[in-house]
Amino acid sequence: MTDSSSIRFPDGFLWGAATSAYQVEGSPLADGAGPSNWHHFSHQPDAIADGGTGDVACDHYRRYEEDVALMRQLGLQAYRFSVSWSRILPEGRGRINPAGLDFYRRLLDRLLEAGIQPCATLFHWDLPQALQEQGGWANRDSANWFADYAHILFRELGDKVPLWATLNEPWVVVNDGYMHGVHAPGHRSLDEAPWVAHNLLRAHALGVQAFRADGQGQIGLVVNLEPKYAASVGPDDAAAMSRAHAYMNRWFLDGVMLGSYPDELAEMFGQHWPRFDLADMALLLEPFDFLGINYYTRSVNRDAPQNPPPHAESVRQEGAEYTEMGWEVFPEGLTRTLQWVKQRYGDPPIYITENGAAFADPPAHNGRVADPRRVEYLRGHLRAAHEAIRLGVNLKGYFAWSLLDNFEWSLGYAKTFGLVQVDFSSQRRTIKDSGYFYRDVIARNGL
Ligand SMILES: OC[C@@H]1[C@@H](O)[C@H](O)[C@@H](O)c2nc(CNc3ccccc3)cn21
């Protein structure tokens, strides 16, 4: 039963949609750009479910003006995108590629002309391959490479970007790229993973310091959070839930908000968990302006001692609705997560920087794409976000994931999250029913 009571968000609440460079741009080597580790990884045999790569994607590098026009049609107030590091610095550091900067200047100018606020993420997983070959995030120098890159963007683009994010979801880089090997660079190393996490957070902190010296506007960190539940009332499953919570939700936020890592991590990594310098942990506390939270689902966990950290596995819930990603539709988890962040980390300003769902959409017919499940997913999560505001959470805005159907990393192009359908054979865009629903939400500033 859909709750039909109308709700209104606070005046000035920011409504946007999000993408990332490697998932939408295509033209990965155009105009002097260097290869990223995702360009390298996606071209490895069997790395991507459907054999897809980011070589073309949504062709956004060339069609960005058409896509900004779509954003205007949707009435977006903001657009969250990421900058391809290897377009700016083809070797990851040193020589700057002016054509790379020029692309983002053109995109920013079109956005500002359209009255759309840019929200730029510096790193959304696509590390220059040249730096990956020097150890990537496992190399302690990576934090300095990132700070130098950030400094260039703040200097060259800073007058056009009011909202910056340093990193998108460091947890996924560690978990998928270094623990399970299903994302670039495809490593499986209990020794590398803790150092990669630490260097990512050092990079974030040095990036914020660079911003304080050269930037304008506000800067934040984007993390993915999932509320963890126990599959049973037994102690083993309760402990598994606690480990899973520490591993996904607390690892990075405790690091940058509390200056320490959860004790459970040293316990679950054992001899693989390093001793971190106190000076490093003090650096991590560099204050930033907002927290970006990416919310999609919850997970229900049971003990799984045979698994790598967190020695837990998720349990499918009978009777629950699931998306094409196998993620339970659980909007109440968003309210709970936002409240948890408020209470644990001192009520920071928060943007929901990603929320959305992959469903099997029908092909466009007569200029329409019926995606009722996505409409209901968005409706339910917007209600949950509003409930969090009612409970006192300092929620400043919401970005739907995603503006466009796009390259879903190791899953290729089969999983579609867009408010706008992309026919990848013709590159034709069609606004889905969920896009028109979201347009009306923005126009009403509510439901
Ligand atoms: O999977 C949908 C999106 C993805 O396209 C974005 O690039 C990325 O920022 C993103 N993060 C999540 C949520 N976190 C997550 C959890 C487990 C594995 C992978 C991602 C979902 N998504």
The ligand as an SDF file (V2000), in Angstrom:
LIG
                    3D

 22 24  0  0  0  0  0  0  0  0999 V2000
   25.9380   -0.2240   -8.2540 O   0  0  0  0  0  0  0  0  0  0  0  0
   25.3600    1.0150   -8.5080 C   0  0  0  0  0  0  0  0  0  0  0  0
   26.3160    2.1350   -8.1200 C   0  0  0  0  0  0  0  0  0  0  0  0
   27.5560    2.2170   -9.0010 C   0  0  0  0  0  0  0  0  0  0  0  0
   27.1890    2.2950  -10.3550 O   0  0  0  0  0  0  0  0  0  0  0  0
   28.3580    3.4600   -8.5710 C   0  0  0  0  0  0  0  0  0  0  0  0
   29.4540    3.7350   -9.4150 O   0  0  0  0  0  0  0  0  0  0  0  0
   28.8820    3.2900   -7.1590 C   0  0  0  0  0  0  0  0  0  0  0  0
   29.2080    4.5450   -6.5730 O   0  0  0  0  0  0  0  0  0  0  0  0
   27.9040    2.5250   -6.2990 C   0  0  0  0  0  0  0  0  0  0  0  0
   28.0500    2.2220   -5.0220 N   0  0  0  0  0  0  0  0  0  0  0  0
   27.0220    1.4440   -4.6830 C   0  0  0  0  0  0  0  0  0  0  0  0
   26.7890    0.8590   -3.3190 C   0  0  0  0  0  0  0  0  0  0  0  0
   27.9130    0.2150   -2.8340 N   0  0  0  0  0  0  0  0  0  0  0  0
   28.3580   -1.0130   -3.2480 C   0  0  0  0  0  0  0  0  0  0  0  0
   28.2810   -2.0770   -2.3990 C   0  0  0  0  0  0  0  0  0  0  0  0
   28.7960   -3.2910   -2.7770 C   0  0  0  0  0  0  0  0  0  0  0  0
   29.4200   -3.4400   -4.0020 C   0  0  0  0  0  0  0  0  0  0  0  0
   29.4750   -2.3480   -4.8670 C   0  0  0  0  0  0  0  0  0  0  0  0
   28.9260   -1.1410   -4.4800 C   0  0  0  0  0  0  0  0  0  0  0  0
   26.2020    1.2880   -5.7350 C   0  0  0  0  0  0  0  0  0  0  0  0
   26.7620    1.9780   -6.7290 N   0  0  0  0  0  0  0  0  0  0  0  0
  1  2  1  0
  2  3  1  0
  3  4  1  0
  3 22  1  0
  4  5  1  0
  4  6  1  0
  6  7  1  0
  6  8  1  0
  8  9  1  0
  8 10  1  0
 10 11  2  0
 10 22  1  0
 11 12  1  0
 12 13  1  0
 12 21  2  0
 13 14  1  0
 14 15  1  0
 15 16  1  0
 15 20  2  0
 16 17  2  0
 17 18  1  0
 18 19  2  0
 19 20  1  0
 21 22  1  0
M  END
$$$$
